């Protein structure tokens, strides 16, 4: 299974230390919902709909 995700918080300084191959624990509360592995980073380009939330 694969998916594209946007980690929260959305500030890049919280995620710069990660590299492809690093494991992540996924949470939607307790207990952990699963695990993932970083495969790549892409720079997000905000669209007009997402800008309305800021």
SVG drawing of the C-alpha trace seen along z (x, -y; Angstrom):
<svg xmlns="http://www.w3.org/2000/svg" viewBox="-11 -33 30 35">
<polyline fill="none" stroke="black" stroke-width="0.4" points="0.0,0.0 1.2,-3.5 -0.1,-7.0 0.9,-10.6 0.8,-12.4 1.4,-15.8 2.9,-15.6 1.7,-18.0 2.8,-20.4 3.2,-21.9 6.4,-23.8 9.4,-22.4 11.9,-22.9 10.1,-20.0 10.9,-17.6 14.2,-18.6 16.1,-16.0 14.3,-13.1 15.8,-11.3 14.5,-8.6 14.5,-5.3 13.6,-6.8 10.7,-5.2 7.7,-7.2 5.1,-6.2 1.6,-7.2 -0.9,-8.5 -4.6,-9.3 -4.7,-9.1 -3.6,-6.2 -2.3,-3.6 -0.2,-4.3 -2.2,-3.7 0.8,-2.3 4.2,-2.9 5.6,-4.3 8.9,-4.7 10.0,-8.0 10.6,-7.4 11.1,-10.9 10.5,-14.6 8.7,-17.0 8.2,-20.7 4.5,-21.5 3.0,-24.3 0.0,-25.8 -3.2,-26.2 -5.7,-28.9 -8.1,-26.6 -5.4,-25.8 -4.4,-29.4 -7.9,-30.3 -7.2,-28.3 -4.2,-30.4"/>
</svg>
